[in-house]
């Protein structure tokens, strides 16, 4: 997390426990919830990697800083653009016409994520982690910087993770999309000095919204025949 090593590990552990509980409830209520239920788990794992980034930075351990930062951006750039549309695709009713565009978003997220993440494996110097206002800033170079402006890369990324939530059949998944929009607005307005770290932290906390949806079986409203 953006504040310190202990907080990163504490938040990561709490999210993993919440994800485990959500996964158990998903199997108890309806297995269609399971991919969605694991977003808190993935967010927790990402926070654990950032805890190790803090360890590397605080101990001037360049090797730990690099591999932990690579773990962090693996979730940021590759997992989220793929997992969010995939999990919503899995949740959709079998006959839903929205499944095809959701699958398209998942495939686009996979390709986009690979383009963003894989080049860093061959260019370790593209990762440059610094502490800015007591927060971690990932001032990295991206392959797409050579092709398009950075703001456009971020715009595509946000579309790939937010648009799938907004086309979901289920009202409460769309409300989760509003949670992501609010997170984006807060980061853009106040936290640009460490935007990647803050966005992933706040979006991670936003996945608690999904635990609420699963515990109370909120998707049952639109499709009671599927969520009894």
N, C-alpha and C positions, 0 to 999 in steps of 0.2 A: 504494500500500500504506500501511498505517497508520503506518509508522515515519518515512519520509523520502522526499523526491523521488527521490534516486538509487536507493534500494531499489525504489521503485514501478516505475521504468523498467527496472531490471535484471530484476526478477521478471516484468514484463510481456513483455519481450523473450524471456526464457527459455521462458515458457509459449507464446508464439506459435511459436517454433522447435519446441517439443515438439508443438504442434498440427499444424504443417506435416508433421512426421515421421509423426505418427499418421494424418493424412489420406493420405499416400503409402502407408503400410502398409495402410490400409483398402482402397484401390483395388487393392493387390496381393493381399490376402487375400480380401476380400469387401466389395463396395460398401455392403452393409447397415450396416456399421460407420461409414460416413462422417459422418452427422450427430452421432453420439456422439463421433467423433474430433475434432470441431471445438469441443467444450466447452473444452479448454485454450486454443485460439485466442481464443475469446470472452472467457475469463477474462483472458488476456493483454491484450487490447484494453481491457478494463475497468481493469486496473492502469495502463495508459498514461494513461487519462483521469484516474486519481487522481494520477498524477505531475504532470499539468497543474494539478490542484486545488492541489497543494503549491506549484507555481510561482506560481499566482495569490495564494495566501495569503501566501507568503513575500515577494512583491513588492507586496503591498497592491493588487493589480490585481483590482478587483471584477468587471470584465467577464470576465476569464479564469476567475476562481473560479466564476462563475455557469455559464458554458457548459460548463466541464469537469465541474462537479458535476452538471449536467444529463446529460452523457454518462455519468457514473458511475451515476446512478440509472436511466438508460435501460436499462442492463444489469441492475441490481439488481431493478427493479420490473417491467420489461416482458419482457426477453429470457429470463431464467431460468425464470419460470413457464410460458413458452411452449416454449422450446427443449428443456428436459429431458423433458417428456412426449412432445413430437413426436419427438425422436431415439429414444426407447425404442419408440414406436409404429412407427417406420420399421424398427427392428431386429427386431421381433417376427415370428415365422413367419406366412406369409400366412393360414393357417387358424386362427390363435390367436383364442380368444374374448376375449382380453385387449385386442385391438386397439381394440375399440369404447370400452371405458372409458378407455383411454389417449388416444384421440382426444377424448373428452369432457374429460379433464383438460387437454389442449392448448388446446381452445377456451375452457375456463373460465380458463386461465392468460392467454390473450390478452385476454379481457374484463377480468379482474381487473387485469392489468398496465396496460391502457389507462386504467382508472379511477384507478389510482395515479399514472401518469406524466403523462398529458395535462394535467390541471389546473395542473401546475407551469409549463407554457408560458404560461399566462395570469396566473399569480400569482408573478412572480419573487421576491417577498419571502418566499415560503414556504421558500426555500432559505436556510439559515443555517449556514455551515461555520465551525467553530471548532477550535482545537487544544486537546485535553484530554489531559493526561498524555503529551505528545509524540505524540499520535495525532489523526487527523481525526475529528471528530464532526459528523454531518449532522443538525442539529436542525431538521428541516423539518416543516411542517404538511402534512397529507394531507387530501384531500377526504373520505375515509371517517371522519376524526376527527369530522365533524359528524353522523355516523350511528351509528357503533359505537365501542366502546372500542378504543384502539390495540392492546392485547394481543390482541384478537380479529382485527384486521387481520393481525398477525404470525402468529397461529395458522393462519389461512386460507392465508397465503403459504407457510408451511412444509409444510402439507398438500399444496399444489399442486406443490411441488418434490420432496418426499420420497416421498409415496404412490405416484407412478408407478414409481419405482425398485423399490418393495417388491412390486408386483404383476407385475413382469416375469417372463417364462418363465425367464430365465437367472439362475442362482445368482450369478454374479459381478456382475451389475447390481444384484441385491439387496444384495450385500456393499458395493457403492458407496453404496447407500442408507444402510447402517450407517455409512459414512464421513461422510455428511452429518449423520446423527443425532449422531455424536460431535462434529463441528464445532459443531453447535448447542449441545450440552451444555457444551462448553468456553467458548463465548462467553457463555452465560447465567450460568455459574458464576463466571467470572473477568474478562470483558472488556466488561461492559455500558456502560462509560464511552465506548466508541467501537464499539458493537456492529455497525453496518452495515458499517463499514470492515473490522473484524476478520472478520466472517462471510464477506464476499466474498473477502478475502485467503485465509483458511483453506480455504474451499470451492474457491477457485482452485487451491491446492496439492493439494486432494483430487482434482482432475481428472487428476492424474498417475496415479491409480489406473486411469483409463480407458485411458491409454496402455499400461499393463501388460496390461490385458485384451485390447487389440487386438493388441499384439505377439505375445502367446502364444496368440491365438485361443481365448480361454477359453469363448466361447459355443458352440464346437464340441461340447462335452460333451453339451449338451441336444439339439442339433439337428445331428448330424453330416452329415445329408443336405443341409443348407443351407450348411455352413461347411467344405467340403472344401478 
